[in-house]
Amino acid sequence: MSKQIIFSRSDKTIFRDGDKLVKEFDASYSKAEILNEALNHARVEETGLNVPKIHAVQVVDGKWAIILDHIDGKTLQSLMDENPDKEDEYLNLFVDLQRTVFVNKVPNLIKLKDKMQARISATNPVLEATTRYDLHTRLDSMPKHTNLLHGDFNPTNIIITKDGTPYIIDWAHATQGNSSADVAQSYLLFYLAGKKELGDKYLKLYCKKSDTAIQYVQRWIPIVAASRLVKAKEEEKEFLQSWIDVFDYQ
């Protein structure tokens, strides 16, 4: 079977090659980051979650690449777009899958708090010292957990096969930490995708199913927004800044 490009941008190309998926990185991409991504994925594999299996990390046409199983199916986002009448059913599945991730422990993954503290520091000079100090203080005060976190959990990163089996893909940002931080991340991702109403519905559903106070997740939102600001696309920065600006300093 010839190569079938699935996704492409300046520093990365993902294509299908037979029953394998090849994630090929541009030569400028950090080798350490590529190897770390593969290691994170391999560690998540060991939990038994439904994720594509890694087969190799190798150089293809002079570029580093991660070779995984190709999962044949549709993304949950595609199914939601095609079947708007099933939105509630799919959103329930989305929340249940995320909660299934959270019950796992992967102790060798980087701690989310460490990653966020570094990213908040890196927002200088975009964020003033007072704002950075308050964000650091709030983050430090949040309860320390060690749950497995995806880091980019949204409907485009879930593939449903023909027999209905869900697979969670793209573990490049996996960490260990507080589940509510990952929920705040998913909430912002719905907003960034222009799906505000769905984001609000998601947050209410998650909090109901997990018996979590919405206010507790909301306390994470400015912290998550700040940590995303470092590598955000230009068109996302104003939106993320708006969430940091409503920070509760009390």
Secondary structure, 3 states (H helix, E strand, C coil): CCCEEEEEECCEEEEEECCEEEEEECCCCCHHHHHHHHHHHHHHHCCCCCCCCEEEEEEECCEEEEEEECCCEEEHHHHHHHCHHHHHHHHHHHHHHHHHHHCCCCCCCCEHHHHHHHHHHCCCCCCCHHHHHHHHHHHHHCCCCCEEECCCCCHHHEEEECCCCEEECCCCCCEEECHHHHHHHHHHHHHHCCCHHHHHHHHHHHHHHHCCCHHHHHHHHHHHHHHHHCCCCHHHHHHHHHHHHCCCCC
